């Protein structure tokens, strides 16, 4: 069962957003995934990442599922 993701409104300086978008593209992530990656890393570095947090999806396209025909 998939866990529902929280939605938030985030206001960023356009220059910061552009830099994040370029960084995300370099890492084959969406800008949203890049922000989540950075937040998780900051939480882990600060010792504040909960132990029961789900794993992030790997960068790039999801693997194709095999057909069960």
Contact map, one row per residue, 1 for C-alpha under 8 A:
111000000000000000000000000000000000000000000000000000000000000000000
111100000000000000000000000000000000000000000000000000000000000000000
111110000000000000000000000000000000000000000000000000000000000000000
011111000000000000000000000000000000000000000000000000000000000000000
001111100000000000000000000000000000000000000000000000000000000000000
000111110000000000000000000000000000000000000000000000000000000000000
000011111000000000000000000000000000000000000000000000000000000000000
000001111100000000000000000000000000000000000000000000000000000000000
000000111110000000000000000000000000000000000000000000000000000000000
000000011111000000000000000000000000000000000000000000000000000000000
000000001111100000000000000000000000000000000000000000000000000000000
000000000111110110000000000000000000000000000000000000000000000000000
000000000011111110000000000000000000000000000000000000000000000000000
000000000001111111000000000000000000000000000000000000000000000000000
000000000000111111100000000000000000000000000000000000000000000000000
000000000001111111110000000000000000000000000000000000000000000000000
000000000001111111111000000000000000000000000000000000000000000000000
000000000000011111111100000000000000000000000000000000000000000000000
000000000000001111111110000000000000000000000000000000000000000000000
000000000000000111111111000000100110000000000000000000000000000000000
000000000000000011111111100001100000000000000000000000000000000000000
000000000000000001111111110000000000000000000000000000000000000000000
000000000000000000111111111000000100000000000000000000000000000000000
000000000000000000011111111111101100000000000000000000000000000000000
000000000000000000001111111111100000000000000000000000000000000000000
000000000000000000000111111110000000000000000000000000000000000000000
000000000000000000000011111110000000000000000000000000000010000000000
000000000000000000000001111111000000000000000000000000000011000000000
000000000000000000000001111111111100000000000000000000000011000000000
000000000000000000001001100111111100000000000000000000000000000000000
000000000000000000011001100011111110000000000000000000000000000000000
000000000000000000000000000011111111000000000000000000000000000000000
000000000000000000000001000011111111100000000000000000000000000000000
000000000000000000010011000011111111110000000000000000000000000000000
000000000000000000010000000000111111111000000000000000000000000000000
000000000000000000000000000000011111111100000000000000000000000000000
000000000000000000000000000000001111111110000000000000010000000000000
000000000000000000000000000000000111111111000000000000000000000000000
000000000000000000000000000000000011111111100000000000000000000000000
000000000000000000000000000000000001111111110000100000000000000000000
000000000000000000000000000000000000111111111000000000000000000000000
000000000000000000000000000000000000011111111100000000000000000000000
000000000000000000000000000000000000001111111111100000000000000000000
000000000000000000000000000000000000000111111111100000000000000000000
000000000000000000000000000000000000000011111111000000000000000000000
000000000000000000000000000000000000000001111111100000000000000000000
000000000000000000000000000000000000000000111111100000000000000000000
000000000000000000000000000000000000000000111111110000000000000000000
000000000000000000000000000000000000000100110111111010000000000000000
000000000000000000000000000000000000000000000001111110000000000000000
000000000000000000000000000000000000000000000000111110000000000000000
000000000000000000000000000000000000000000000000011111000000000000000
000000000000000000000000000000000000000000000000111111100000000000000
000000000000000000000000000000000000000000000000000111110000000000000
000000000000000000000000000000000000000000000000000011111000000000000
000000000000000000000000000000000000100000000000000001111100000000000
000000000000000000000000000000000000000000000000000000111110000000000
000000000000000000000000000000000000000000000000000000011111010000000
000000000000000000000000001110000000000000000000000000001111100000000
000000000000000000000000000110000000000000000000000000000111110000000
000000000000000000000000000000000000000000000000000000000011111000000
000000000000000000000000000000000000000000000000000000000101111100000
000000000000000000000000000000000000000000000000000000000000111110000
000000000000000000000000000000000000000000000000000000000000011111000
000000000000000000000000000000000000000000000000000000000000001111100
000000000000000000000000000000000000000000000000000000000000000111110
000000000000000000000000000000000000000000000000000000000000000011111
000000000000000000000000000000000000000000000000000000000000000001111
000000000000000000000000000000000000000000000000000000000000000000111
